């Protein structure tokens, strides 16, 4: 990843497929506090992968940027206070 952070994706909407612009990322299931254990997924040479926790199918789409997904709200942004380490 360009900034050194692994992108996180969630399936809050409960869609069957999420298209992503990366092949390495974390699936968190739903948004906190209902997230499942954060699972690192690596598609390798494949163009799709299924999360073993929530069964979301992720498909690689080279037309998307590293920080994009379809649906767009599947890309999870941690709240600023969580990133800064302030409780």
C-alpha positions as CSV (number, residue, x, y, z in Angstrom):
1,X,0.0,0.0,0.0
2,X,1.3,3.4,-0.9
3,X,0.9,4.8,2.7
4,X,2.0,1.6,4.4
5,X,-1.5,1.0,5.9
6,X,-3.5,-2.1,5.0
7,X,-7.0,-1.0,3.8
8,X,-9.9,-2.4,5.7
9,X,-13.3,-3.3,4.2
10,X,-16.6,-4.0,5.9
11,X,-19.9,-5.4,4.7
12,X,-22.3,-3.3,6.7
13,X,-24.8,-3.4,3.9
14,X,-24.8,-7.2,3.7
15,X,-24.1,-7.3,0.0
16,X,-23.0,-10.6,-1.7
17,X,-19.9,-9.1,-3.5
18,X,-17.6,-6.2,-2.8
19,X,-15.2,-5.0,-5.5
20,X,-11.9,-3.7,-4.3
21,X,-8.8,-2.1,-5.9
22,X,-6.3,-4.1,-3.9
23,X,-5.5,-7.8,-3.5
24,X,-4.2,-7.5,0.1
25,X,-6.5,-6.1,2.8
26,X,-8.4,-6.8,6.0
27,X,-12.0,-7.8,6.3
28,X,-13.7,-6.6,9.5
29,X,-17.3,-7.8,8.8
30,X,-19.6,-5.1,10.1
31,X,-18.5,-1.7,11.5
32,X,-17.4,-1.7,15.2
33,X,-18.7,-2.6,17.7
34,X,-20.2,-5.4,15.6
35,X,-17.1,-6.3,13.7
36,X,-15.7,-9.8,13.5
37,X,-12.0,-10.5,14.2
38,X,-10.0,-8.5,11.6
39,X,-8.9,-11.0,9.0
40,X,-6.0,-10.3,6.6
41,X,-6.8,-11.6,3.1
42,X,-4.4,-12.0,0.2
43,X,-5.7,-12.9,-3.2
44,X,-2.3,-13.8,-4.5
45,X,-2.7,-14.6,-8.2
46,X,-6.4,-15.0,-8.0
47,X,-8.9,-12.2,-8.6
48,X,-11.4,-13.0,-5.8
49,X,-11.4,-14.3,-2.3
50,X,-14.1,-15.2,0.3
51,X,-13.8,-14.1,4.0
52,X,-13.9,-17.2,6.2
53,X,-15.7,-15.3,8.9
54,X,-18.5,-13.5,7.1
55,X,-18.5,-15.2,3.7
56,X,-18.3,-11.9,1.9
57,X,-16.9,-12.4,-1.7
58,X,-14.3,-9.8,-2.6
59,X,-13.4,-9.3,-6.2
60,X,-10.4,-7.4,-7.5
61,X,-11.2,-4.6,-9.9
62,X,-8.1,-3.0,-11.4
63,X,-10.2,0.0,-12.4
64,X,-10.5,0.9,-8.7
65,X,-7.8,2.7,-6.8
66,X,-6.3,1.3,-3.5
67,X,-8.7,3.4,-1.5
68,X,-11.9,2.6,-3.5
69,X,-14.5,-0.1,-3.3
70,X,-17.8,-0.8,-4.9
71,X,-20.1,-0.2,-3.0
72,X,-18.1,2.8,-1.9
73,X,-19.1,2.6,1.7
74,X,-17.4,-0.8,2.1
75,X,-14.0,0.9,2.6
76,X,-13.7,1.4,6.4
77,X,-12.1,4.5,7.8
78,X,-11.1,4.3,11.4
79,X,-12.2,7.2,13.5
80,X,-9.5,9.8,14.0
81,X,-9.4,9.2,17.8
82,X,-8.8,5.5,17.3
83,X,-6.0,6.1,14.8
84,X,-4.3,8.6,17.2
85,X,-4.6,6.3,20.1
86,X,-6.8,8.5,22.2
87,X,-9.6,6.6,23.9
